[in-house]
Amino acid sequence: MPKDARHTAASLPISADANVKAVHPHIRHKSVTMTLGTYADLFDDDLDAVAQRLHDAAAVAREETADQLRTSEPNAESFIGRAGAAGQ
């Protein structure tokens, strides 16, 4: 496969969020590491998107935890513990 065709065959699917493990055999790289090393520049823009997705996921997790705490039924031990602490 000519070098330009290989580059196109790799860069188009990688830019379209294809899994590198699925791409590397088609461009005849011996390892995913080689593909990642060669096409690392295609992933620079992804770092901001990944950071945003992690931030969003953390916000959702915090909100779900807060919702669970607001809506959970108190158990007898937590009620007794609070009543005992209030009387001290």
HELIX and SHEET records of a PDB file:
HELIX    1   1 LYS A    3  SER A   15  1                                  13    
HELIX    2   2 VAL A   20  VAL A   23  1                                   4    
HELIX    3   3 VAL A   32  THR A   38  1                                   7    
HELIX    4   4 ALA A   40  PHE A   43  5                                   4    
HELIX    5   5 ASP A   44  THR A   71  1                                  28    
HELIX    6   6 ALA A   76  GLY A   87  1                                  12    
END                                                                             
